[in-house]
Amino acid sequence: MLTQKIGTLKGWQIALIAAGASALGGLSALMPSKERKELYTDKLEQAPWAPPSWLYAPAWTINNFFLIRAMQRILQKNIPEKRKLLLLQAGIWAIFFSFNYIYFKKKSPLLAVIWTMSDNVLAIASMLISARADKKLALNYLPLVVWTAYASTLADYQALKNPDPVFNTEALGK
């Protein structure tokens, strides 16, 4: 029954769910936005090519929109690798909903690298697996592949230039 409902969502409904998922993901850090701003601007050395912090919410809303569309298409169609694609989606969502906790709450640049690169690998795997059966489905993973590839460069830079309290390491690249 749930799969039938997801399969019949309209574009505007997917957009609302994506915005809600993005907002919910932001709550996982459970800290005031002032602390997050201080973490970005005062405590961590950022990559020179890092975007402004306000860009992350719309970027993730777009990524989530296409992920939900991908899930909808997976559930609508008889795809040979359906179970595998749904498991990959579960991994992507688990990373999304836990990222702010490990990054903002635990303040771990090294875990951020692991999460970001893992997200990228799952998105690439999803795109490659789905491309065999449905090219339109595969294209839904493209925004996440591009974003996480870019975000991985930012995470790598931070991990090299900043200490990590979780692993008790100094900045590796200073």
Secondary structure, 3 states (H helix, E strand, C coil): CHHHHHHCCCHHHHHHHHHHHHHHHHHCCCCCHHHHHHHHHHHCCCCCCCCCHHHHHHHHHHHHHHHHHHHHHHHHCCCCCHHHHHHHHHHHHHHHHHHHHHHHHCCCHHHHHHHHHHHHHHHHHHHHHHHHHCHHHHHCCHHHHHHHHHHHHHHHHHHHHCCECCCCECCCCC
